[in-house]
Amino acid sequence: MSEAPLRYSREELAEFEQIIQDKLTAARKEVVFIKETLSRKNDSGTDNTASSSKVLEDGADTAEKESLNQLASRQMKFIQQLENALVRIKNGTYGVCIGTGKLIPKERLRAVPHTQHSIEAKMARRD
């Protein structure tokens, strides 16, 4: 009877690292896009030269800016989690559940490469 492996192989880690790098690239591009969108909204161009009767539009603009700021904040947190996952790959702890100490299934890591919990541990935390 063979025991389950305690770590992923270098080849497997290289696959996860590529997935993480791809997600990092996409997330960073999205943050740049959001920041550019916000900076365009902050430009007082011809949109803001109309009469002050557009109070509702101003409120909508403010709500949209808040929404974009929240989205940017979530993306920055996601980027930090992905970068932390890269550190775990380098130090050999990637893919090991911090709740159970077992390997997190590859399917879960492919779907959520920054996770530190197996489904088993995540469900136990909710109870």
Steps between C-alpha positions, in 0.01 A plus 500: 500500500660825386453825687373812331777742399564793733615743229447560132783422256705773333310440175165537674618814680617643167148448362346681798758777476403559136130512591577753774721712271222509238244605762741764636548648154125518442432647846770765461360601160155532655632723779670724242175520304300586813750768602493649149120501510503673837751761386287576193196541729702740716584717199268797510437514130187611321289251695511718810439835333125458475261665741477386860162340428680170439520407867370149430771444241760623748370248751517225241858601415593488868341156539684376191832635633440325833418179317817526291707573809359191671573290192856632487542422870377142452733456203796627704416251776474222239841600358650484851352153553643381167842645587485323837423176316816549291697535823349173624608331176857626555513386864337163434176545694271560201203268469504382861180577690570706810195345666555130436867477398397297194558585138229716346363324190643622171154581366442744786841661453438542128169673575620701804881502478545732799303283744659364815203281595358178368123486457491280811674765712299786347171325580617429857577872546144594406343282766 
